[in-house]
Amino acid sequence: MYKYNEFDEAFVRERVRQFRTQVERRIDGSLTEEEFRPLRLMNGLYLQLHAYMLRVAIPYGTLNPDQMRQLAMIAERWDRGYGHFTTRQNIQFNWPRLKDVPDILDALADVGMHAIQTSGNCVRNVTADHFAAAAADEIADPRPVAELLREWSTDHPEFQFLPRKFKIAITGSPNDRAVTRAHDIGLRMVRNEAGEPGFEVLVGGGLGRTPMLAQVIRDFLPKADLLPYIEAILGAYNLKGRRDNKYKARIKITVFENGLDAFKADVEERFARLRSQWTGADQEILAEIEAQFAPPAFRNAPVDAYEAFRAGNGVFRAWTDVNLHPHKVDGYAIVSISLKKHGATPGDATADQMRVMADLAERYGHGELRISHEQNVILPHVHKSDLPAVWAALREAELATANIGLVSDIIACPGMDYCALATARSIPIAQQIATRFEELKVEHEVGPLKIKISGCINACGHHHVGHIGILGLDRAGVENYQVTLGGDGTETAAIGEKMGPGFPAEEIVGAVERLVLGYLEVRRDAEETFLEAFRRLGPEPFKGFLYGTEETADAA
Amino acid sequence: MSRRFTPKVVSANHLIEGDAVWLTEDDRWTRDIAQAELIEDEAVAQLRLLFAKSQPAVVVGPDLVDAVKGADGGPVPTHFREAFRTHGPTNYLHGKRAEGLTPRGKIPGNETLSNV
């Protein structure tokens, strides 16, 4: 894993020192809020409904055990004993006091972390496949490139005042777990016909009030051309992006209004000019970074005891069926730890749970943890013989819920419970849906189904790419929930289709239940997922279930 | 004819804690909206807001928020967003309720909390 070099360390410490004096000047009245606001946002500090909120970057979703323990310490010492993992691989603390924030930032710097560029109109935390360097289907580890992008974009003088925020995601696998098509720039690591490594570059994706899927701007970009090409895209956007209207300022609108061809022509012209200025120093740095991401010393051990334990323990078997993914090394598994216990707040972990996960990563996981955009924690490298012990420890910490990818593995933004922008709550809807499906005992029968809930049109909860998307709105002073269906955030990405009128809070859980039970009736067989059934049948039967107008098979 | 003025309270977030505070008649900032000044005159509301804005080292983002007079005489916010600010989040007992304060206004799904 990447360790800060002297430059990183000095830069982050200097930024904390600057922010400490800015906070002092804000508190003693020398800075107005208007002057202070952009400074705090540059350092990830928001002011929400009930308190400040500090958003800390977890670059490309990767943490080591000491970092996770430090997050636990921060949660206990300066917050309310928990943290909230987000859809952009950040962690948010919901209750810091302004005067404590510089100390929190110093504590983060102690373990090579920061909150820089987690807000504001700049390049945000670069996200990556949470199964990076572990997934059996992977071409290459995307994280060294993500780290290169982090270093390049941090305090980049040209891109500190972009028209709007800018999000980059990268995957090294053809199975897109990083939602690349919903990002301003999506990068997919590919190889050309000669076998050389490079990127498929996508541009202009985004959710929010105008959801759009990113389009391919370059189907093969040689690896060494990455930074000049990204710089060309950002340069074109920086000039062409609209600054007159916040709602039209994202690159998706720039690409849409200019057309992909015209935008691409601008990018390519800039790239041609810029390319020669890059003489290879970036590739030397990348090589140094890559060396730090060398794979751990995987071991070779029998898995008989695991198989025997699995055969004899149904609860363990159910957990292994849904919470494990294939690892590229024989005998290993990728473990997803669900932060979605039925009825709990999606994405929240207590300080104690963070320490349990850190200890497990240290003891059984080659010292690695990942945060997924689906608000779960991953132990990417666990030998199967250790799984019974890992599972037992997770169970004690209430972290062994067997629901990854199922109905109750819901993405939910903080919503009106915390967020100043929210128009309705998200968390209680997620809690109620999960609790209801736990009562019905059908989620394993239902199989893969992604429900994603946003508490406002900004779509932090990714509702547009949920198989079932739920958007909470304020309709005449009352919470109202609009449903979209058929969204998909993977390599087969799609924006969900809006159904009819929304539902009040007390009816939305029932509506989702009708939808899911209705799907069970119409699916071709147990292998056909909700999304596949929706794609085969179209929205009509699902609308019928949703609004209670569809006759059941018995009645027909 | 001009529309009837909806009564207001001046609300903000505290600079250090970031929590919701309201302006009282005697120029203090209270964490309990029940003690806030309910302003029934538009011109007075504007003056009180100006007064609040003159304290940038105490509060952040002062604004006028719709409220009505509750059964106990104290202000009750009319919109659920403002009710949340008197209540704290609904997923944990943190914030205002944890501090022993009584929420005011309608939290959807928890109508018993209404003090109107």
Boltz contact constraints between the chains, C-beta under 6 A:
constraints:
  - contact:
      token1: [A, 29]
      token2: [B, 57]
      max_distance: 6.0
  - contact:
      token1: [A, 32]
      token2: [B, 56]
      max_distance: 6.0
  - contact:
      token1: [A, 33]
      token2: [B, 56]
      max_distance: 6.0
  - contact:
      token1: [A, 33]
      token2: [B, 60]
      max_distance: 6.0
  - contact:
      token1: [A, 47]
      token2: [B, 13]
      max_distance: 6.0
  - contact:
      token1: [A, 47]
      token2: [B, 18]
      max_distance: 6.0
  - contact:
      token1: [A, 49]
      token2: [B, 85]
      max_distance: 6.0
  - contact:
      token1: [A, 50]
      token2: [B, 19]
      max_distance: 6.0
  - contact:
      token1: [A, 50]
      token2: [B, 88]
      max_distance: 6.0
  - contact:
      token1: [A, 50]
      token2: [B, 95]
      max_distance: 6.0
  - contact:
      token1: [A, 51]
      token2: [B, 18]
      max_distance: 6.0
  - contact:
      token1: [A, 51]
      token2: [B, 19]
      max_distance: 6.0
  - contact:
      token1: [A, 52]
      token2: [B, 18]
      max_distance: 6.0
  - contact:
      token1: [A, 80]
      token2: [B, 94]
      max_distance: 6.0
  - contact:
      token1: [A, 97]
      token2: [B, 16]
      max_distance: 6.0
  - contact:
      token1: [A, 97]
      token2: [B, 17]
      max_distance: 6.0
  - contact:
      token1: [A, 98]
      token2: [B, 16]
      max_distance: 6.0
  - contact:
      token1: [A, 99]
      token2: [B, 16]
      max_distance: 6.0
  - contact:
      token1: [A, 345]
      token2: [B, 91]
      max_distance: 6.0
  - contact:
      token1: [A, 416]
      token2: [B, 84]
      max_distance: 6.0
  - contact:
      token1: [A, 417]
      token2: [B, 89]
      max_distance: 6.0
  - contact:
      token1: [A, 417]
      token2: [B, 90]
      max_distance: 6.0
  - contact:
      token1: [A, 417]
      token2: [B, 91]
      max_distance: 6.0
  - contact:
      token1: [A, 418]
      token2: [B, 89]
      max_distance: 6.0
  - contact:
      token1: [A, 427]
      token2: [B, 91]
      max_distance: 6.0
  - contact:
      token1: [A, 428]
      token2: [B, 90]
      max_distance: 6.0
  - contact:
      token1: [A, 477]
      token2: [B, 79]
      max_distance: 6.0
  - contact:
      token1: [A, 479]
      token2: [B, 108]
      max_distance: 6.0
  - contact:
      token1: [A, 505]
      token2: [B, 108]
      max_distance: 6.0
  - contact:
      token1: [A, 505]
      token2: [B, 109]
      max_distance: 6.0
